[in-house]
Amino acid sequence: MPREKRDSVFDDFTEKSEYWSYRVDNHAGFEHDASILRMWMGPTEALYYSNAELSDGLFDDLPWFRKTFEARIRMSQLHYGSAGWGFWNHTMVFQSCMPIWFIHLQSRGPYPLQGFFAQARNHFYPVKLYRGSLLLYSAATKLLRGLPGVVIHTHKPSMQELDLTQWHVYRVEWKERVVDFFIDGVKVASLPNAGYESNARADIWIDNAVFGFNRRDAGQVYRHLTQENRSRTYLEVDYVKVY
């Protein structure tokens, strides 16, 4: 259960706690298995959003600022959609969206980001690529000083051999000028902490969508591009701590 001390929190999920918000959309949910929290999604329809999400803040009640997020996590398979863990300030509005996390992204159709990434706002660093190459995107980033909506720091994955279906300890260190990302104690990415900055919440999710960017979007938000999955996928969490 969560143990809070001043400005930190730790949960090893020996039981369900009221500390967290447990969000479920459509074909998704939560299970407890001994001291493991099992978040599941699927099977999912292509046209509808399904999501299981664990978080500890809403809108203007966001508890963390320049902290470290750490969790021991594994996935059952590399599904179509997204999954991730780290910090987020609970908005998808272009100008103020502030994800600081690890993120899995995979779609059936054309989509540039097919892999597992470290992300800070619109800055991406590939940890593992599932298919395709980011060579042209990273070259365009350098040439144009950032593609519309996204900045790719390199086309070379930092840990291509990573098996996301095995247990790993992931750590996100959110500092004043930089965000450092670690897997099992090895630094896999470093991204600038530059641009809009606000408080954030700890966030872990698994869903059936990747995210689309359209400058002419009426709401000026990143939209869900939903995917069909024919089987259930699990994201298992052994523990989470923020300090």
N, C-alpha and C positions, 0 to 999 in steps of 0.2 A: 504494500500500500504506500501512498505518497508520504514522504517525510520532508516537511518544509523547514528550512532554517534560514532566517533573515531573507536574503534575496536568492534562494536556490530551492530546487525541488528534486526529489528522487522517487521513482516508482518502479518496483520490481514485479508488479502485477500479480501478487499472491491472491488478490481479490479485487473485485470491481470497486472503484472509488468514485465518490461524488465530486472529486476535484476536477475531473475531466469532463469536457463536452464530447458526447458520442453521437456524431451525425451519421445518418443513414439516408441515402437516396435510392429508391427503387430496389434493384436486385443486389443487395449488399448487406453486411451486418458484422457483428462481433461475437466471438466465442472466447471463453477462458478455458485453458487446458493446463492444469497444474499452475505453474507460475508464468505461463506464456499467454500473452494477449494475441488472439488470432483474428485479424481483420480480413474479411473476405468480400469478393466481388464476383458476380457472374453466376450462371450464364447471363449475358446482356444482349439486348436488342440494339441494333445499329443506330436507331433514330432517337434513343432515349438515354438520358444520363443516369448512371449508377455509380455510387460512391460510398465508401466507408471512411470516416475521418475522425481522428482524435486530436483535440486541441485544448488549449487552456486560456482562451481569450476571445472576446467578441468586440468588433468595431472600436469603440473608444475605451474599452477595458482590456488593454494589452499590457502584459506584465513585464516584458523583457526589453532591455536595451544594452547592446554591446556585451553579450554574454557568450557562453560556450554551451552548445547543445551536443549531447552524446547519447547514443542508443546502440543496442545490440539487436540486429535485425537480419531476417532472411526472407526471401520470396520463394513461393513454390514453383513459379514459372515466369517467363518473360511474356506477359500478356499484351494485347493491343489496348493502348490507353496510357495512363501515367500512374506513377507511384512516387512518393518522395517523403523526405523527412528533414526537418531543420526549423528555421524561423520564417514567419510570414506575417505581414501586417493586415491581413484580411480585407484586401481590396484588389480588384482586377482592373481598375482604372489605369490607363496607360501611364499617366504622369506621376502617379503615386504608388503603383504596385511595387512591392519590395520583397520578393522572395529571396531568401538566403538559405539554400538547401541543396541536398542531393536530389536528383530527379531522373527517373526512368521514363523514356518516351518511345513509343512504337506505334506505327499506323500501317494499315494495308496499302493505302494510296500514297501518292507523292507527298513527302514531308521531309524537310532537310535534316531534322534532328532525330535520328533513329539510333538511340543508344542510351547510355547512362552518363549523366553530366553533373558537374558542380556548377551551380548557378548563383549569381548575385545580381539582382535586378535583371537587366537584359544582357548581361555578360555570361557567356558559357565557356566551360572548359571540359572537353571530352575525357571521360575516364575510361569508357568502353564503348565501342561502336558495334552495332549489330549488323548493319549493312550500309553500303554506300561510302562516299568519301566527303570529307569537309574541306578538301584542298581548295576548291574554287571559292567557297564561302569565306574561309579564313584569309585567302588572298584578297578578296574583295573588301573584307573588313579593313585590312591594312591600307589598301589603295584608296578606299572611299571614307576611311576613318569611321567605319561602322556601317553595316548594312541597315536598311530600313527596319527598325524594330529589334534588331539583334546584333550582338558583337561576338564573333567566334575567335577566341584567343589563339587557337592552334588547330591543325588538322590531325595531330598525332595524339592518340589516347595515352593517358599516363599509366593505366593499369589494364591493358587489353585482356589479360588472362583472368581478370576478376570473375568469379562465379557467384552471381547474386543469389543463387539458390542455397548457398552455404552461409552459416553464421559469420557475420563480421561486425566489428565495432566501428561505427561511423562517428566522426567528430567534426563539428563546425565551430570555428573560433572567429567570432564577429568582433573585430577591433576597430579602432578609430579610422585608419586609413586603408585597411586591407581585411579580407576574409580568407582564412586558411582552412583547407579541407583535408582531413586525414581518414585513412581506412586502416584499421589494425595498427595504428601508430605511425603509418607511412604517409607523408604529405603527398597528395595527388593533385592538388591545384591551389593556386593563390590568385584571387581576383580583387580588383580595386573596390574599396568601399567609397564610392563616389556617386553623388546625386542625391535625390530625395531620401531623407532618413527619418524614421519614426520608431516608436515602440513597436514590438512585435509579439506574437504568441509562438509557443512551441506547436508544431503541426506535423502530423503523420497521416498519410492518406493512400488509398488505392482506388482508382476509378477507371472508366472505360473511355477516356477522352484525352486527346492532345489539344494543344491550344493554338488558336488562329489569331493573326494580327491583320487588321484592315484599317488603314488610316482614315477611311471614310465611314467607319462604324458610327452609328448614331449615338451609341452610349459611350464611345471611346473606351471600350473595354476589350480584353482578350476573351475570345469566345471558345466554348467547348466544341471540338470536332469529334463527335462520338463514334465509337467503334463496336463492331459485333465480336463477342467472345462466346465460344461454344462450350466452355467448361468453366468451373469455378477456380479462381486464383486466390491464394492466401498471401498475406503479408504478416509475418509473425514478429512480435516484439518481446524481447526478454526483459529489457529495462530501458528507462529513459531518465536522464538527469540533465538539469540546466543549472549552471553555476557561473 
